[in-house]
Amino acid sequence: MAGDVQKLKVQLALKWAHGNIYDATVSVTVTDSCYVAGDLRVGLPPGTLGVPEIEYLTFNFTLKSGPCSEIVKTEEKTIQISFSPAKPTVTAFAVVDGKVAGQDAKPFPKR
């Protein structure tokens, strides 16, 4: 399966922490054990264009080669981000080996 990037289910959850800081939790459902979760960071995936009114998050994965067990599991990571009235929406991407495999977007919730 290495090299075949499937569409992945991405869920973004935003929760107020304090001040203008929110916890952004990105959950990605993967379909087998070959998907290895990497970092969750603020910013667009490489080679992707965005608009300044959206805060972007990228959750990186690598697809390892070799035998993989077919197990569906959810990988989850949380990062703190700042709310700005200029960026009222957050979009989270799941990226596998540099290719976008799924995304979800949410507006910042009211406190």
C-alpha positions as CSV (number, residue, x, y, z in Angstrom):
1,M,0.0,0.0,0.0
2,A,3.0,2.3,0.3
3,G,2.6,5.2,-2.1
4,D,-1.2,5.0,-2.2
5,V,-2.6,7.9,-0.2
6,Q,-6.2,7.3,0.8
7,K,-8.7,10.0,1.9
8,L,-8.6,10.2,5.7
9,K,-11.3,11.4,8.0
10,V,-10.2,14.5,9.8
11,Q,-12.0,16.1,12.7
12,L,-11.0,19.5,14.3
13,A,-12.2,20.5,17.7
14,L,-11.6,23.9,19.2
15,K,-11.9,24.6,22.9
16,W,-11.2,27.9,24.7
17,A,-8.3,27.6,27.2
18,H,-7.7,31.1,28.5
19,G,-7.5,34.7,27.2
20,N,-7.4,34.4,23.4
21,I,-5.8,30.9,23.5
22,Y,-7.6,27.9,22.3
23,D,-6.8,24.2,22.3
24,A,-7.0,22.8,18.8
25,T,-7.4,19.1,18.7
26,V,-7.0,17.3,15.4
27,S,-8.2,13.7,15.1
28,V,-7.4,11.7,12.0
29,T,-8.8,8.2,11.4
30,V,-6.3,6.0,9.7
31,T,-7.1,2.6,8.1
32,D,-4.0,0.5,8.8
33,S,-0.8,0.4,10.9
34,C,1.3,1.8,8.0
35,Y,0.3,5.3,8.9
36,V,2.7,6.8,11.4
37,A,1.7,10.1,13.1
38,G,4.2,12.9,13.1
39,D,3.9,16.5,14.3
40,L,0.9,18.8,14.4
41,R,2.0,22.4,13.5
42,V,0.6,25.8,12.6
43,G,0.8,26.5,8.9
44,L,-0.2,25.3,5.5
45,P,1.0,22.0,4.0
46,P,4.0,22.4,1.6
47,G,2.9,23.6,-1.9
48,T,-0.6,24.6,-0.7
49,L,-2.0,28.1,-1.0
50,G,-4.3,29.7,1.5
51,V,-6.0,32.9,2.4
52,P,-4.9,35.2,5.3
53,E,-8.4,35.1,7.0
54,I,-7.9,31.4,8.0
55,E,-5.6,29.8,10.6
56,Y,-4.1,26.6,9.2
57,L,-2.9,23.5,10.9
58,T,-1.0,20.6,9.4
59,F,-0.9,17.1,11.0
60,N,1.8,15.1,9.3
61,F,1.9,11.4,8.7
62,T,4.3,9.0,7.0
63,L,3.3,5.9,5.2
64,K,5.8,3.1,6.0
65,S,6.4,0.2,3.7
66,G,6.2,-3.4,4.5
67,P,3.5,-5.5,6.0
68,C,0.7,-3.6,7.7
69,S,-2.2,-4.7,9.8
70,E,-5.6,-3.6,8.7
71,I,-6.7,-1.8,11.9
72,V,-8.8,1.4,12.0
73,K,-7.6,3.8,14.7
74,T,-7.7,7.5,15.5
75,E,-4.5,9.5,15.9
76,E,-5.0,12.7,17.9
77,K,-2.9,15.6,18.8
78,T,-3.5,19.0,20.4
79,I,-1.8,22.3,19.9
80,Q,-2.6,25.7,21.4
81,I,-3.4,28.6,19.0
82,S,-4.3,32.2,19.4
83,F,-7.6,33.6,18.3
84,S,-7.5,36.7,16.1
85,P,-10.6,38.6,14.8
86,A,-8.7,38.7,11.5
87,K,-8.6,34.9,11.4
88,P,-12.0,33.6,12.6
89,T,-11.7,30.2,11.1
90,V,-9.3,27.2,11.5
91,T,-8.7,24.6,8.8
92,A,-6.8,21.4,9.7
93,F,-5.1,19.2,7.1
94,A,-3.9,15.6,7.4
95,V,-0.8,15.3,5.2
96,V,0.6,11.9,4.2
97,D,4.2,12.0,2.8
98,G,3.6,15.6,1.7
99,K,0.2,15.0,0.1
100,V,-3.1,16.3,1.5
101,A,-5.2,13.3,2.5
102,G,-8.1,15.1,4.3
103,Q,-9.2,18.3,6.0
104,D,-11.8,19.8,8.3
105,A,-12.6,23.5,9.1
106,K,-14.3,25.1,12.1
107,P,-15.0,28.7,13.2
108,F,-13.5,29.7,16.5
109,P,-16.3,29.1,19.1
110,K,-17.7,31.9,21.2
111,R,-16.4,31.7,24.8
